Amino acid sequence: MYHISYDKVPVYNICNISASPTPPDENILVEDFAQYIDRHYAKLNYPHRHAFYHIVLFTAGQGTHTIDFKTFPVEAGQAYFMIPGQVHGWQFEGRVEGYIVNFSETYFKSFLLNSSYLDQFSFFQR
């Protein structure tokens, strides 16, 4: 992974990572991962952070995914769950496929009675 100061790592929100200038909903984005990465790979392979929750399911392809400066393999059948603020980047070997779901905390909490519901899931912890 690249050497970069945490405060210099860019932060993306759903609006500035979306395919359209203004996504249909600024609080959620669900998309085919291959299309998503085709549009954004030039900036997303470098370390960056998100201001939203980020879920990726890989269905094909390989490479590495570095999250908070720890590197993990990318393989079909893997899912990655990230919380806002985590630093991550990709290095793929060829084409990858899968699905991506980005959602804001506001979106998820808008239909929950318990506002700390996401906190109980270990996969949304650092």
ZIZISUL-V892351 format. One line per field, one symbol per residue. psi: psi as a letter, one per 30 degrees, with the letter a starting at -180 (. if undefined). burial: I if it has 9 or more other ideal C-beta (glycine too) atoms within 8 Angstrom, else O. Layout:
BEGIN
psi=???
burial=???
END
This chain:
BEGIN
psi=lljkkeffkkkkleegflelejlekffkkklkeeeeeeegeeffflklllglkkkkkkflllbljkkhgkkllklkfkkkkklkfkkllljljakllalkkkkleeeeffgkejfgefffkffgl.
burial=OOOOOOOOIOIIIIOOIIOOOOIOOOIIIOIIIIIIIOOIIOOIIOIIIIIIIIIIIIOOIIIIIIIOOOOIOIOOOIOIIIIIOIIIIIOIOOOIIIIIIIIIIOIIIOOOOOOOIIOOOOOIOO
END
